């Protein structure tokens, strides 16, 4: 993982967020089996990508299926090892990159939707959630989302300065205006979640539209580059 002031700022936000227990102390949610905030993948090529794309979902799932519960133990451990300084950020990201490949039902749906469907590269994108913690039985409150966004997610967005933000799923769309104020030059796209149930035709149309916007952003950045 590359060093530098920007990565130092990112890690500071990660560790601050992982120490936070405010929503649980206030009763906004109960902890899931992964009972620590979950920083998400920021690819090694993200900061130097021609167009920096950040995909924002609403929250981490609690992992209630046997397969997901099986993966939760090692994931929780790598998170705690990073939080407590026993493992570097790169180790946590290496674990996550392999984990991401199996996300979704059927396995791999996440990658097929965002990477294949939107024409993105997993090694150049960043991921984030509005709320960083999973909640028991996937039961959250709006207070949890709003508080976590204001305390942590907003700081991360400013620190990594995306050019395009993909708000994935209806629950994230209400943050479009606030995000637009945080990064005024960023293109904010509100679209469906990768695990949607709207059918293949809706998905195809959404993906075509998102690809057009990302292509337009790339074209604009190329024009702005000094010759």
ABEGO torsion letter per residue (X at the ends): XBBEAAAAAAAAAAAAAAABAAAAAAGABBBBABABBBBBBBBAAAAABABBBBBBBABBBAGABAAAAAAAAAAAAAAAAAAAGABBAAAAAAAAAAAAAABEOBBGAAAAAAAAAAGBBAAABBBBBABABBBBGGBBBAAAAAAAAAAAAAAAAAAAGBABBBBBEAAAAAAAAAAAAABAABBBBBBBBAABAAEAAAAAAAAAAAAAAAAAAAAAAAAABBX
